Amino acid sequence: PGATTRTCKLNNRRVNVKKIIIILLGMGLLFSSTVDANIKNLQRFFKKVKTFQAQFIQVVEDEGMNRLQESSGTMWIERPGRFRWNYDAPLKQQIVSDGKKLWVYDIELEQVVVRKMRGSLGQTPAILLAGRGALSRNFVLKKLDNEGKLQWVKMIPKNKDGGYQDIRIGFENGKIRSLLMVDGFGRRTRITLYKTRENKPIKGSVFKFKIPPKVDVIGQ
């Protein structure tokens, strides 16, 4: 039973991380001009920030807002298409892309899943990550009321088959601080970012992955 529970948690996290990766990497394609300050924050981040790194806390809640899972770690992004998410606690996992391949390493399961980036995260994410479509073709952007220091923008997917109902991104003083995603079952995934760094050099080795010995390898 313990192994089954651990596997379910890892699989749930993998789905959540895919959505997060889609948001952080795929949306800096094309924006319509707007005078709204909240959407300008979104535009600035996805157009002008070429590299990004942060520590994060991720909380998953059910439709009744009961906490299902909490995890933390560090993430790095280099546009276009390169990223690494290291989950440190409670279940260690690494998700790495060099822009061509995607590696998902479940450390406790001693398993690596390898896929090509194109098409590996579902059709809607593939369009965004491959840079084949404009954001305005895939999402409706709406300003939300501010909550404390956070300025929010809501993104409603036009394609309802993408696995989530809406995405909300919160900014503080023009800097991205929070992401909130709601899937079709009402489950909420909230990411809080801190110790963020924009447009700072990131070593190329961060986006390389060497398959460890004696692990199961699934995929390409």
C-alpha positions in Angstrom: 0.0 0.0 0.0 2.9 2.4 0.8 4.4 1.9 -2.6 1.1 2.4 -4.3 0.4 5.7 -2.5 3.9 6.9 -3.3 3.4 6.1 -7.0 0.1 7.9 -7.1 1.6 11.0 -5.5 4.4 11.0 -8.1 2.0 10.6 -11.0 -0.2 13.4 -9.7 2.8 15.6 -9.3 4.0 14.8 -12.8 0.7 16.0 -14.2 0.8 19.2 -12.2 4.4 20.0 -13.1 3.6 19.6 -16.8 0.9 22.2 -16.5 3.3 24.5 -14.7 6.0 24.1 -17.2 3.5 24.8 -20.0 2.6 28.1 -18.3 6.1 29.3 -17.6 7.7 28.4 -20.9 5.0 28.4 -23.5 3.1 31.7 -23.1 5.7 34.3 -24.2 4.7 34.1 -27.8 2.4 36.9 -28.9 0.3 39.4 -26.8 -2.2 42.0 -28.0 -1.4 45.4 -26.7 -3.3 46.6 -23.6 -3.1 49.5 -21.2 -4.0 47.3 -18.2 -1.2 47.2 -15.6 -1.8 43.6 -14.6 -1.6 42.3 -18.2 1.5 44.5 -18.8 3.2 42.6 -16.0 2.4 39.4 -17.8 3.6 40.8 -21.1 6.8 42.0 -19.6 7.6 38.7 -17.9 7.0 36.5 -20.9 8.6 38.8 -23.5 11.5 40.3 -21.7 12.6 37.7 -19.2 14.8 35.2 -21.0 16.1 33.3 -18.0 14.3 32.8 -14.7 15.1 30.9 -11.5 13.3 30.6 -8.2 12.6 28.4 -5.2 9.0 27.3 -4.9 6.3 25.8 -2.7 3.6 23.8 -4.4 0.3 23.0 -2.7 -2.5 20.8 -4.2 -6.0 21.0 -2.9 -9.2 19.2 -3.8 -12.5 20.9 -4.9 -13.3 21.4 -1.2 -9.9 23.2 -0.7 -8.7 20.3 1.5 -4.9 20.0 1.2 -3.8 16.9 -0.7 -0.1 17.4 -1.1 2.6 19.9 -0.4 6.1 19.9 -2.0 9.0 22.3 -2.5 12.1 22.7 -4.6 14.0 24.8 -7.2 13.3 25.6 -10.8 15.2 27.2 -13.7 14.0 28.3 -17.1 15.8 29.4 -20.2 13.7 30.3 -23.2 12.9 28.8 -25.6 12.1 25.3 -24.2 14.9 24.6 -21.7 13.9 24.1 -18.0 14.6 22.1 -14.9 12.4 21.5 -11.9 14.1 19.8 -8.9 11.6 18.6 -6.2 13.5 18.2 -2.9 10.7 17.3 -0.5 8.8 15.2 0.4 9.3 13.1 -2.7 12.5 13.7 -4.8 12.0 14.2 -8.5 13.7 15.9 -11.4 12.1 17.2 -14.6 14.6 18.4 -17.2 14.4 19.6 -20.8 17.2 20.7 -23.1 14.7 21.9 -25.6 14.6 18.7 -27.6 14.1 16.0 -25.0 12.3 15.8 -21.8 13.5 13.6 -18.8 11.3 12.8 -15.8 13.3 11.2 -13.1 11.4 9.7 -10.2 14.3 9.1 -7.7 12.4 6.9 -5.2 11.0 4.8 -8.0 14.4 4.6 -9.7 12.8 5.3 -13.0 13.4 7.8 -15.9 10.8 8.6 -18.5 12.3 10.0 -21.7 10.2 11.8 -24.4 10.6 14.2 -27.3 9.6 17.7 -26.3 7.3 18.1 -29.2 4.0 16.5 -28.4 5.2 15.1 -25.0 2.9 17.3 -22.8 -0.3 17.0 -24.8 -1.6 18.9 -27.8 -2.3 22.3 -26.3 1.0 22.4 -24.5 2.8 21.2 -27.6 1.5 24.2 -29.6 2.6 26.6 -26.9 6.0 25.0 -26.3 6.8 24.6 -29.9 6.0 28.3 -30.6 3.4 27.4 -33.3 0.6 29.6 -31.9 -0.2 32.9 -30.4 -1.4 33.2 -26.8 -4.5 35.1 -27.9 -5.5 32.1 -30.0 -5.4 29.8 -27.1 -6.4 31.9 -24.1 -8.7 34.7 -23.1 -7.0 37.1 -20.7 -8.9 38.9 -17.9 -7.7 41.2 -15.2 -8.8 40.1 -11.7 -9.1 42.1 -8.5 -5.9 42.5 -6.6 -5.5 40.4 -3.4 -3.3 42.3 -1.0 0.0 43.0 -2.7 -0.7 40.6 -5.6 -2.0 41.7 -9.0 -3.8 38.8 -10.8 -4.4 37.9 -14.4 -6.8 35.1 -15.3 -6.1 33.0 -18.4 -9.1 31.0 -19.7 -8.2 28.2 -22.2 -10.2 28.3 -25.4 -9.6 24.6 -25.9 -11.4 22.9 -23.1 -9.5 19.7 -23.7 -6.3 21.0 -22.2 -6.9 19.6 -18.7 -7.5 22.8 -16.8 -10.3 25.3 -16.5 -8.2 28.4 -15.9 -4.8 29.6 -14.9 -4.2 32.6 -12.7 -0.8 34.4 -12.3 -0.1 36.8 -9.5 2.5 39.6 -9.6 4.0 41.7 -6.8 5.7 45.0 -7.8 5.8 43.7 -11.4 7.5 40.4 -10.5 5.8 37.0 -10.8 5.1 35.5 -7.3 2.2 33.0 -7.6 0.5 30.7 -10.0 -2.9 29.1 -9.4 -4.4 26.4 -11.7 -7.8 24.8 -11.5 -8.4 21.5 -13.4 -11.7 20.1 -14.7 -12.4 18.4 -11.4 -12.0 21.6 -9.4 -8.6 20.6 -8.0 -6.4 23.6 -7.3 -2.6 23.7 -7.7 -0.9 26.8 -6.2 2.7 27.6 -6.7 4.4 30.3 -4.6 7.7 31.6 -6.0 10.4 33.2 -3.9 14.1 34.1 -4.1 13.4 34.8 -7.8 16.1 35.9 -10.3 15.4 37.3 -13.8 17.8 37.4 -16.7 20.8 36.0 -14.8 23.2 33.6 -16.5 22.4 29.9 -16.0 25.0 27.3 -16.6 24.2 25.1 -19.6 24.8 22.0 -17.5 21.6 22.8 -15.6 19.6 21.7 -18.6 21.5 18.5 -19.3 20.5 15.2 -17.8 22.6 12.1 -17.5 20.7 8.9 -16.9 21.9 7.3 -13.6 23.0 3.7 -13.7 20.7 0.9 -12.7 17.5 2.8 -13.2 14.5 1.7 -15.4 14.3 3.8 -18.6 11.0 4.2 -20.3 10.6 5.9 -23.7 13.0 7.3 -26.3 
